[in-house]
Amino acid sequence: MISGFMQPQIEHGAWWMVDGNCGIDYIPADFCGADEIGDFVESTHFYGKPEIVIGYGARLSAPGYMDCTEWCVFATEQEARDYLEEMYGD
């Protein structure tokens, strides 16, 4: 069970997936265009081009604050829930 300040957030939609020198990052596709992705990730070198993937994004977020973890995207909602529980559960 996840409890505390940060709350689970799961959203279905289209995501930019970019593989870079700091790992794989996911950004909501409606948040920015492919040419703007570099402004929203830590990576400075990218392996290949950004791709659009459809799936369930999962992260923890603090309602009313800007605090949140990075998005991670999964094929099913259950996989997203299992990830959050495994990574951040008590």
Secondary structure as UniProt FT lines:
FT   STRAND          7..20
FT   TURN            21..22
FT   STRAND          23..28
FT   TURN            29..31
FT   HELIX           34..39
FT   STRAND          51..61
FT   TURN            63..64
FT   STRAND          72..74
FT   HELIX           77..88
//
